[in-house]
Amino acid sequence: MATGSTICKAQLGIADMDRNYYETHEITIAQHPSETEQRLMTRLIAFALNASESLVITKGIGGDDEPELWAKNYSGDIELWIDLGQVDEKRLRKACGRAARVIVYTYNLKSASAWWRQYGATFGRFKNLSVIYLNAQGIEKLHARSMRLQCNVSDGELSFHSERGDVTITQELWQ
């Protein structure tokens, strides 16, 4: 956990009709001082989309050898590596060599599009890499130090509900 981080707690109920996954997770997540509310909430979106008993939210910003989230099997092998934003090619190459499956969720359309135009062709050589753009306009309004969230997933579309409001998130597969 980074020094000066704000600790947030979330009770996240997930009803994922696409994967037949229905669970409630109690999540403690550290928000790094440089991390925006949108980015922290994007970590929760990534968790909801890939939730399993083995998925863990890591240190986040500042954890150079770790992704934002990962799932390991019982022997310690990395099955799933998840990063956010515009990840550099060297980090993705390393991730693709270490994990069976790598997902990058990007969420700021203007900077993500520029990043994708620059590196997309290079990333095509990584066969275990998926790049997904999340249109999560307004997700930061659900942020609080203590959150009770309900996430419903159907046909790839997410809807997040809380006492602070509702937000619909769509996904666009880039790779």
BAVEX-567632 format. One record per residue: residue number from 1; x, y, z of N, C-alpha, C, CB in turn; residue in one letter. Coordinates in Angstrom, 1 decimal. Atoms other than C-alpha are relative to their C-alpha. Glycine has a CB too. Layout:
   pos    neast   nnorth      nup   caeast   canorth     caup    ceast   cnorth      cup   cbeast   cbnorth     cbup   code
   NUM        X        Y        Z        X         Y        Z        X        Y        Z        X         Y        Z      a
...
END
This chain:
   pos    neast   nnorth      nup   caeast   canorth     caup    ceast   cnorth      cup   cbeast   cbnorth     cbup   code
     1      0.8     -1.2      0.0      0.0       0.0      0.0      0.9      1.2      0.0     -1.0       0.0      1.2      m
     2     -0.8     -1.2      0.1      1.4       3.4     -1.0     -0.2      0.9      1.2     -0.3       0.7     -1.3      a
     3      0.1     -1.0     -1.0      2.2       6.0      1.6     -0.9      1.1     -0.3      1.4       0.5      0.4      t
     4      0.9     -1.0      0.2     -0.5       8.5      2.0     -1.2     -0.4     -0.8      0.6       1.1     -0.7      g
     5      1.2      0.4      0.7     -3.1       6.4      0.2     -1.2      0.1      0.8      0.2      -1.5     -0.4      s
     6      1.3      0.0     -0.6     -6.7       6.7      1.0     -0.7     -1.3     -0.1     -1.0       1.1     -0.6      t
     7      0.6      1.3      0.0     -8.4       3.5      2.0     -1.5      0.1     -0.3      0.2      -0.7      1.3      i
     8      1.4      0.0      0.4    -11.8       2.9      0.3     -0.5     -1.5      0.2     -0.2       0.5     -1.5      c
     9      0.6      1.3     -0.1    -14.1       0.0      1.0     -1.2     -0.1     -0.8     -0.3      -0.3      1.5      k
    10      1.2      0.2      0.9    -16.7      -1.4     -1.4     -0.6     -1.3      0.3      0.4       0.2     -1.4      a
    11      0.8      1.2      0.1    -19.4      -3.9     -1.1     -0.5     -0.1     -1.4     -1.1      -0.1      1.1      q
    12      0.3      0.1      1.4    -19.7      -5.0     -4.7     -0.8     -1.2     -0.3      1.3       0.1     -0.8      l
    13      0.8      1.1      0.4    -22.6      -7.2     -5.7      0.0     -0.1     -1.5     -1.5       0.2      0.5      g
    14     -0.2      0.2      1.4    -22.1      -8.7     -9.1     -1.1     -1.0     -0.5      1.4      -0.5     -0.4      i
    15      0.9      0.9      0.7    -24.8     -10.2    -11.3      0.4      0.0     -1.5     -1.6       0.4      0.2      a
    16     -0.6      0.1      1.3    -23.0     -11.2    -14.5     -0.8     -1.1     -0.8      1.5      -0.2      0.0      d
    17      0.8      0.9      0.7    -25.6     -12.8    -16.8      0.9     -0.6     -1.2     -1.2       0.7     -0.6      m
    18     -0.8      0.6      1.1    -22.9     -13.3    -19.5      0.8     -1.2      0.4      0.9       1.1     -0.6      d
    19     -0.9      1.1     -0.5    -20.7     -15.5    -17.3     -0.7     -0.9      1.0      1.2       0.6      0.6      r
    20      0.7      0.7     -1.1    -23.4     -16.8    -14.9      0.7      0.1      1.3     -0.3      -1.5     -0.4      n
    21     -0.8     -0.2     -1.2    -21.5     -15.3    -12.0     -0.8      1.0      0.9      1.4       0.6     -0.3      y
    22      0.9     -0.8     -0.9    -23.5     -14.0     -9.0      0.6     -0.1      1.4     -1.5      -0.5      0.0      y
    23     -0.7      0.0     -1.3    -21.5     -13.0     -5.9      0.0      1.4      0.5      1.4      -0.6     -0.1      e
    24     -0.3     -1.3     -0.6    -21.0     -10.2     -3.5      1.4     -0.1      0.6     -1.0       0.3      1.2      t
    25     -1.4     -0.1     -0.5    -17.4      -9.1     -2.7      0.2      1.2      0.9      0.9       0.1     -1.2      h
    26     -0.4     -1.0     -0.9    -16.1      -7.1      0.2      1.4      0.4     -0.4     -0.1      -0.4      1.5      e
    27     -1.3     -0.4      0.6    -13.2      -5.1     -1.3      0.5      1.2      0.8     -0.2       0.4     -1.5      i
    28     -0.8     -1.1     -0.6    -10.6      -2.9      0.4      1.0      0.4     -1.1      0.7      -0.3      1.3      t
    29     -0.8     -0.4      1.1     -8.8      -0.8     -2.1      0.7      1.3      0.4     -0.8       0.3     -1.3      i
    30     -0.8     -1.2     -0.3     -6.0       1.8     -1.7      0.0      0.9     -1.1      1.4      -0.4      0.5      a
    31     -0.1     -1.0      1.1     -6.3       5.0     -3.7      1.2      0.8      0.2     -1.3       0.9      0.1      q
    32     -1.2     -0.8      0.0     -2.9       6.4     -4.4     -0.3      1.5     -0.1      1.0      -0.5     -1.1      h
    33      0.3     -1.5      0.1     -2.6      10.2     -3.9     -0.1      0.5     -1.4      1.1       0.7      0.7      p
    34      0.0     -0.5      1.4     -2.0      10.6     -7.7     -1.2     -0.6     -0.8      1.3      -0.2     -0.6      s
    35      1.0      0.7      0.7     -4.9       8.3     -8.6     -1.4      0.8      0.0     -0.2      -1.4      0.6      e
    36      1.2     -0.7      0.0     -8.1       9.9     -9.8     -1.2     -0.9      0.4     -0.3       0.5     -1.5      t
    37      1.2      0.8     -0.4    -11.6       8.8     -8.7     -0.4     -0.9     -1.2     -1.1       0.9      0.4      e
    38      0.4      0.8      1.2    -12.3       7.7    -12.3      0.9     -1.3     -0.1      0.2       0.9     -1.3      q
    39     -0.9      1.2      0.1     -9.2       5.4    -12.3     -0.3     -1.0      1.1      1.4       0.5      0.1      r
    40      0.3      1.0     -1.1    -10.1       3.8     -8.9     -1.3     -0.7     -0.4     -0.2       0.8      1.3      l
    41      1.2      0.6      0.3    -13.6       3.2    -10.1      0.1     -0.9     -1.2     -1.1       1.0     -0.3      m
    42     -0.3      0.9      1.2    -12.2       1.7    -13.4      0.6     -1.3      0.5      0.9       0.7     -1.0      t
    43     -0.6      1.2     -0.6    -10.3      -0.8    -11.2     -1.2     -0.9      0.5      0.9       0.3      1.2      r
    44      1.2      0.8     -0.4    -13.7      -1.8     -9.7     -0.8     -0.6     -1.2     -0.9       0.9      0.9      l
    45      0.6      0.5      1.2    -15.2      -2.1    -13.2      0.8     -1.3     -0.5      0.0       1.1     -1.1      i
    46     -0.8      1.1      0.4    -12.3      -4.4    -14.2     -0.2     -1.2      0.9      1.5       0.4     -0.1      a
    47      0.2      1.1     -0.9    -12.8      -6.5    -11.1     -1.4     -0.6     -0.3      0.0       0.6      1.5      f
    48      1.4      0.5      0.3    -16.6      -6.8    -11.8      0.0     -0.8     -1.3     -1.0       1.1     -0.1      a
    49      0.0      0.7      1.3    -15.9      -7.9    -15.4      0.7     -1.4      0.0      0.6       0.8     -1.1      l
    50     -0.9      1.2     -0.1    -13.4     -10.6    -14.3     -0.1     -0.7      1.3      1.4       0.3     -0.3      n
    51      0.1      0.5     -1.4    -14.5     -11.5    -10.8      0.0     -1.5      0.1     -1.3       0.5      0.7      a
    52     -0.1      1.4     -0.3    -13.6     -14.9     -9.5      0.6     -0.1      1.4      0.9      -0.8     -1.0      s
    53     -0.6      0.1     -1.3    -12.4     -16.3     -6.2      1.5      0.2      0.1     -0.4      -1.4      0.6      e
    54     -1.5     -0.2      0.0     -8.8     -16.0     -7.3      0.4      1.4     -0.4      0.6      -1.0     -0.9      s
    55     -0.4     -1.3      0.4     -8.9     -12.4     -8.6      0.3      0.9      1.2     -1.2       0.6     -0.9      l
    56     -0.5     -0.9     -1.1     -7.0      -9.9     -6.4      0.3      1.4     -0.6      1.2      -0.6      0.7      v
    57     -0.5     -1.4      0.4     -6.7      -6.1     -6.6      1.3      0.2      0.7     -1.1       1.1      0.5      i
    58     -1.4     -0.1     -0.5     -3.0      -5.4     -6.1      0.2      1.5      0.5      1.0      -0.4     -1.1      t
    59     -0.3     -1.4     -0.5     -1.2      -2.2     -4.9     -0.4      1.1     -1.0      1.5       0.0      0.2      k
    60      0.4     -1.0      0.9     -2.1      -0.4     -8.1      1.2      0.8     -0.4     -1.1       0.9      0.5      g
    61     -1.1     -0.9      0.3      0.0       2.6     -8.9      1.1     -0.2      1.0     -0.5       1.5      0.0      i
    62     -1.2      0.2     -0.8      3.5       2.1     -7.6      0.4     -1.4      0.1     -0.3       0.5      1.4      g
    63     -0.4      1.4      0.0      3.5      -1.7     -7.9      0.6     -0.4     -1.4     -1.2      -0.9      0.3      g
    64     -0.6      0.2      1.3      6.0      -2.0    -10.8      0.0     -1.4     -0.5      1.4       0.5      0.1      d
    65      0.0      1.4      0.4      6.1      -5.8    -10.8     -1.3     -0.7      0.0      1.0      -0.7      0.8      d
    66      1.3      0.5     -0.1      2.4      -6.2    -10.4     -1.0      0.8     -0.9     -0.5       0.0      1.5      e
    67      1.0     -0.7      0.8     -0.6      -5.4    -12.5     -1.0      0.7      1.0     -0.8      -1.0     -1.0      p
    68      1.0     -0.5     -0.8     -3.7      -3.6    -11.2     -0.8     -1.1      0.7     -1.0       0.9     -0.9      e
    69      0.7      1.2     -0.5     -5.5      -6.9    -10.7      0.7     -1.2     -0.6     -1.5       0.0     -0.3      l
    70     -0.5      1.2      0.6     -4.4     -10.5    -11.2     -0.7     -1.2      0.7      1.5      -0.1      0.1      w
    71      0.5      1.3     -0.6     -5.5     -14.1    -10.7      1.1     -1.0     -0.2     -1.4      -0.4     -0.7      a
    72     -1.0      1.0      0.1     -3.1     -16.8     -9.9     -0.6     -1.3      0.3      1.2       0.3      1.0      k
    73      0.5      1.3     -0.3     -3.7     -20.5     -9.8      0.7     -0.5      1.3      0.3      -1.1     -1.2      n
    74     -0.5      0.5     -1.3     -2.8     -22.7     -6.8      1.5     -0.3      0.0     -0.7      -1.3      0.3      y
    75     -1.4      0.2      0.0      0.7     -23.3     -8.0      0.8      1.4     -0.2      0.4      -0.9     -1.2      s
    76     -0.7     -1.3      0.0      1.4     -19.5     -8.2      0.1      0.6     -1.4      1.3       0.0      0.7      g
    77     -0.2     -0.5      1.4      1.3     -19.2    -12.0     -1.1      1.1     -0.2     -0.2      -1.1     -1.0      d
    78      0.9     -1.1      0.2     -0.4     -16.0    -13.2     -0.9     -0.4     -1.2      0.8       1.4     -0.4      i
    79      1.0      0.4      1.0     -3.6     -16.9    -15.1     -0.5      1.3     -0.8     -1.1      -0.7      0.6      e
    80      0.5     -1.2      0.6     -4.8     -13.3    -15.7      0.7      1.2      0.6     -1.5       0.1      0.3      l
    81     -0.7     -1.2     -0.4     -3.0     -10.0    -15.6     -0.8      1.2     -0.6      1.5       0.1     -0.6      w
    82      0.9     -1.1      0.4     -5.1      -6.8    -15.8      0.7      1.3      0.3     -1.4       0.0      0.6      i
    83     -0.5     -1.3     -0.2     -3.7      -3.3    -16.3     -1.0      1.0     -0.6      1.4       0.2     -0.8      d
    84      0.9     -1.1      0.4     -5.4       0.1    -16.9      0.7      1.1     -0.7     -0.8       0.5      1.3      l
    85     -0.6     -1.2      0.6     -4.8       3.1    -19.0      0.7     -0.3     -1.3      0.9       0.7      0.9      g
    86     -0.9      0.1      1.2     -2.1       3.4    -21.7      1.3     -0.6      0.4      0.1       1.4     -0.7      q
    87     -1.1      0.7     -0.5      0.4       0.8    -20.8      1.1      0.0     -1.1     -0.4      -1.5      0.4      v
    88     -1.1      0.0      1.0      3.9       0.9    -22.4      0.3     -1.4     -0.5      1.2       0.7      0.6      d
    89     -0.3      1.2      0.7      5.1      -1.7    -24.8      0.9     -1.0      0.8      0.6       0.2     -1.3      e
    90     -0.9      0.8     -0.8      7.9      -3.0    -22.5     -0.8     -0.7      1.1      1.1       0.9      0.5      k
    91      0.8      0.6     -1.1      5.5      -3.6    -19.6     -1.0     -1.1     -0.6     -0.8       1.1      0.7      r
    92      0.9      1.0      0.6      3.0      -5.4    -21.9      0.7     -1.2     -0.5     -0.8       0.6     -1.1      l
    93     -0.8      1.2      0.4      5.7      -7.6    -23.4      0.3     -0.9      1.2      1.3       0.5     -0.7      r
    94     -0.4      0.8     -1.2      6.8      -8.6    -19.9     -1.3     -0.7      0.6      0.5       0.9      1.1      k
    95      1.3      0.6     -0.5      3.1      -9.2    -18.8     -0.4     -1.2     -0.9     -1.1       1.0      0.0      a
    96      0.4      1.0      0.9      2.4     -11.3    -21.9      0.9     -1.3      0.2      0.0       0.4     -1.4      c
    97     -0.9      1.1     -0.2      5.5     -13.4    -21.1     -0.2     -0.7      1.3      1.4       0.4     -0.1      g
    98      0.2      0.6     -1.3      4.5     -14.0    -17.5     -1.4     -0.6      0.2      0.2       1.1      1.1      r
    99      1.4      0.4     -0.3      0.7     -14.5    -17.7     -0.6     -0.7     -1.2     -0.9       1.2      0.3      a
   100      0.7      0.8      1.0     -1.5     -16.9    -19.6     -0.9      1.0     -0.8     -0.9      -1.1      0.6      a
   101      0.9     -0.9      0.6     -3.9     -14.0    -20.4      0.2      1.4      0.5     -1.5      -0.4      0.2      r
   102     -0.3     -1.4     -0.4     -3.4     -10.2    -20.3     -1.2      0.9     -0.6      1.4       0.5     -0.5      v
   103      1.1     -1.0      0.5     -6.2      -7.5    -20.5      0.5      1.4      0.4     -1.4      -0.4      0.6      i
   104     -0.2     -1.4     -0.3     -5.7      -3.8    -20.7     -1.3      0.7     -0.2      1.1       0.7     -0.9      v
   105      1.2     -0.8      0.1     -8.7      -1.7    -20.0      0.4      1.5     -0.1     -1.0      -0.2      1.3      y
   106     -0.4     -1.4      0.2     -8.3       1.8    -21.3     -1.3      0.8      0.0      0.7       0.3     -1.4      t
   107      1.3     -0.6     -0.3    -10.9       4.5    -20.5      0.0      1.5     -0.3     -0.2      -0.1      1.4      y
   108      0.0     -1.4      0.3     -9.9       8.0    -21.6      0.1      0.1     -1.6      1.1       0.9      0.7      n
   109      0.1      0.2      1.4    -11.0       8.1    -25.3      1.1      0.8     -0.8     -1.3       0.3     -0.5      l
   110     -0.9     -0.8      0.7     -8.8      10.9    -26.5      1.5     -0.5      0.1      0.0       1.5      0.4      k
   111     -1.4      0.5     -0.2     -5.5       9.7    -25.0      0.1     -1.5     -0.4      0.5       0.2      1.5      s
   112      0.0      1.5      0.4     -6.4       6.0    -25.5      0.0     -0.1     -1.5     -1.3      -0.7      0.6      a
   113     -0.1      0.1      1.5     -7.0       6.6    -29.2      1.3      0.3     -0.5     -1.1       0.9     -0.6      s
   114     -1.3     -0.4      0.4     -3.7       8.3    -29.6      1.0     -1.1      0.3      0.5       1.3      0.7      a
   115     -0.8      1.1     -0.4     -2.0       5.5    -27.7     -0.2     -1.2     -0.9     -0.3      -0.4      1.5      w
   116      0.3      1.1      0.9     -3.7       2.9    -29.8      0.5      0.2     -1.4     -1.5      -0.3      0.0      w
   117     -0.5     -0.3      1.4     -2.8       4.6    -33.1      1.6     -0.2      0.0     -0.3       1.4     -0.4      r
   118     -1.5      0.1      0.0      0.9       4.6    -32.0      0.4     -1.4      0.2      0.5       0.9      1.2      q
   119     -0.5      1.3     -0.4      1.2       1.1    -30.5     -0.9     -1.2     -0.4      0.2       0.0      1.5      y
   120      0.9      1.1      0.3     -1.8      -1.0    -31.7      0.6     -1.0     -0.9     -1.2       0.6     -0.7      g
   121     -0.6      1.0      0.9      0.1      -2.6    -34.6      1.0     -0.9      0.7      0.6       0.7     -1.2      a
   122     -1.1      0.8     -0.7      3.0      -3.6    -32.3     -0.7     -1.0      1.0      0.8       1.0      0.9      t
   123      0.7      0.9     -1.0      0.5      -5.1    -29.7     -0.6     -1.2     -0.7     -1.0       0.8      0.7      f
   124      0.6      1.1      0.7     -0.9      -7.3    -32.4      0.8     -1.3      0.0     -0.2       0.4     -1.5      g
   125     -0.8      1.2     -0.1      2.0      -9.7    -32.0     -0.2     -0.8      1.3      1.5       0.4     -0.1      r
   126      0.3      0.6     -1.3      0.9     -10.5    -28.4     -1.3     -0.7     -0.1      0.0       1.0      1.2      f
   127      1.2      0.8      0.2     -1.6     -13.3    -28.9     -0.8     -0.2      1.2      0.4      -1.4     -0.6      k
   128      0.7      0.2     -1.2     -2.6     -13.5    -25.3     -0.5      1.3      0.6      0.8      -0.8      1.1      n
   129      0.4     -1.3     -0.4     -3.4      -9.8    -25.1     -1.4      0.5     -0.5      1.1       1.0     -0.4      l
   130      1.2     -0.7      0.4     -6.8      -8.1    -25.1      0.0      1.4      0.4     -1.3      -0.8      0.6      s
   131      0.1     -1.4     -0.4     -7.3      -4.4    -25.2     -1.5      0.4     -0.2      0.9       0.9     -1.0      v
   132      1.4     -0.3      0.0    -10.7      -3.1    -24.3     -0.2      1.5      0.5     -0.8      -0.9      1.0      i
   133      0.3     -1.4     -0.3    -11.9       0.5    -24.3     -1.3      0.0      0.8     -0.2       0.9     -1.2      y
   134      1.2     -0.2     -0.8    -14.4       1.3    -21.5     -0.6      1.4     -0.1      0.3      -0.4      1.5      l
   135      0.7     -1.3      0.0    -16.9       4.1    -22.0     -0.7      0.1      1.3     -0.9       0.2     -1.3      n
   136      0.5     -0.1     -1.3    -17.5       4.9    -18.4     -0.2      1.4      0.5      0.9      -0.8      1.0      a
   137      0.2     -1.4     -0.3    -18.6       8.5    -18.5     -0.8      0.1      1.3     -0.8       0.7     -1.1      q
   138      0.8     -0.3     -1.2    -19.7       9.7    -15.0      0.3     -1.0      1.1     -1.4       0.0     -0.3      g
   139     -0.2      1.1     -1.0    -18.4       6.6    -13.1      0.6      0.6      1.3      1.0      -1.0     -0.5      i
   140     -0.6     -0.6     -1.2    -16.5       8.9    -10.7     -1.0      0.5      1.0      0.9       1.2     -0.4      e
   141      1.0     -0.5     -1.0    -19.8      10.2     -9.2     -0.4     -1.1      1.0     -1.2       0.4     -0.8      k
   142      0.3      1.1     -1.0    -20.2       6.8     -7.5      1.0     -0.2      1.0     -0.2      -1.3     -0.8      l
   143     -1.1      0.2     -0.9    -16.9       7.1     -5.7     -0.3      0.6      1.4      1.3       0.7     -0.6      h
   144      0.1     -0.5     -1.4    -16.9       7.4     -1.9      1.0     -0.9      0.8     -1.5      -0.2      0.6      a
   145     -0.9      0.8     -0.8    -14.7       6.1      0.9     -0.6     -1.3      0.4      0.5       0.8      1.3      r
   146      0.8      1.2     -0.3    -17.4       3.6      1.7     -1.1     -0.1     -1.0     -0.5      -0.1      1.5      s
   147      0.9      0.2      1.1    -19.4       2.2     -1.2     -0.8     -1.3      0.1      0.7       0.1     -1.4      m
   148      0.8      1.2      0.2    -22.3      -0.2     -1.7     -0.4      0.1     -1.5     -1.2      -0.1      1.0      r
   149      0.3      0.0      1.4    -22.5      -1.0     -5.4     -0.6     -1.3     -0.5      1.4       0.3     -0.8      l
   150      0.5      1.1      0.7    -24.5      -3.3     -7.5      0.4      0.1     -1.5     -1.6      -0.1      0.2      q
   151     -0.4      0.1      1.4    -23.1      -4.3    -10.9     -0.8     -1.1     -0.7      1.5      -0.1     -0.1      c
   152      0.7      1.0      0.8    -25.3      -6.0    -13.5      0.7      0.0     -1.4     -1.5       0.4     -0.1      n
   153     -0.7      0.1      1.3    -23.6      -7.3    -16.7     -0.9     -0.9     -0.9      1.4      -0.6      0.2      v
   154      0.8      0.8      1.0    -25.6      -8.4    -19.7      0.4      0.5     -1.4     -1.6       0.2      0.2      s
   155     -0.5     -0.3      1.4    -24.5      -8.6    -23.4      1.1      1.0      0.0     -1.2       0.6     -0.7      d
   156     -1.2     -0.9      0.0    -21.2      -6.9    -22.5     -0.2      1.4      0.6      0.5       0.1     -1.3      g
   157      0.3     -1.4     -0.6    -22.9      -3.8    -21.0     -0.1     -0.2      1.5     -1.3       0.6     -0.6      e
   158      0.1      0.0     -1.5    -22.5      -3.0    -17.3     -0.8      1.1      0.4      1.5       0.1      0.6      l
   159      0.7     -1.1     -0.6    -24.8      -1.0    -15.2      0.4     -0.1      1.5     -1.5      -0.1     -0.2      s
   160     -0.4     -0.1     -1.4    -23.5       0.2    -11.8     -1.1      0.8      0.7      1.4       0.7      0.2      f
   161      1.0     -0.7     -0.7    -26.0       1.2     -9.2      0.5      0.3      1.5     -1.4      -0.8      0.0      h
   162     -0.3     -0.3     -1.4    -25.5       2.9     -5.8     -1.0      1.1      0.5      1.5       0.5      0.2      s
   163      0.8     -1.0     -0.6    -27.2       5.4     -3.5      0.4      1.4     -0.6      0.1       0.1      1.5      e
   164     -0.4     -1.2      0.6    -25.2       8.1     -5.4     -0.4      0.1     -1.4      1.5       0.1      0.0      r
   165      0.5      0.0      1.4    -26.7       7.2     -8.8      0.2     -1.2     -0.8      0.6       1.2     -0.7      g
   166     -0.2      1.1      0.9    -26.5       4.9    -11.7      0.8      0.4     -1.2     -1.4      -0.5     -0.5      d
   167     -0.8     -0.2      1.1    -24.0       4.6    -14.5      0.0     -1.2     -0.9      1.5       0.4      0.4      v
   168     -0.1      1.1      1.0    -24.0       2.5    -17.7      1.4      0.0     -0.7     -1.2       0.0     -1.0      t
   169     -1.4      0.1      0.5    -20.6       1.3    -19.0     -0.1     -0.9     -1.2      1.0      -0.5      1.0      i
   170     -0.1      0.9      1.1    -20.1      -0.1    -22.5      1.5     -0.3     -0.3     -0.6       0.7     -1.3      t
   171     -1.4      0.5      0.3    -17.0      -2.0    -23.8      0.1      0.0     -1.5      0.2      -1.3      0.6      q
   172     -0.4      0.1      1.4    -15.3      -1.8    -27.2      1.3     -0.8     -0.1      0.1       1.4     -0.6      e
   173     -1.2      0.9      0.1    -12.9      -4.6    -28.0      0.9      0.6     -1.1     -0.4      -1.5     -0.3      l
   174     -1.0     -0.5      1.0     -9.8      -3.1    -29.8      0.9     -1.1     -0.4      0.8       1.2      0.6      w
   175     -0.8      1.1      0.3     -7.8      -6.3    -29.7     -0.4     -1.2      0.8      1.5       0.3      0.1      q
END
